[in-house]
Amino acid sequence: MSETIGIYAVYDIKGDRYDTPFFALDDLNAERKFVFNFDNNDTIFSKFKNDFKLMSIGSFNVIDGQIITEKRTIIEGLQIAREEK
């Protein structure tokens, strides 16, 4: 088991805001959660795919409780929209 888990948040490009952060074991699992929201037609993500991207905003060390911050894009909603066509 890894000593760290990732901290992720969806960034609203047009709103210039981050949504509530969530934890995932790794980038792949975070991306799956993000893509799942795009497949659900009842979410704002599915209606405005181009407006959102998944960001890694840090990691949490489960041993010492430290949070390490970072910002990097995992996947953009636009990429998902293109793959659906």
Beta strands, then each sheet from edge to edge (+ up, - down):
strand 1: 4-12
strand 2: 17-18
strand 3: 22-24
strand 4: 52-61
strand 5: 67-76
sheet 1: 2+ 1- 3+
sheet 2: 2+ 1- 4+ 5-
end
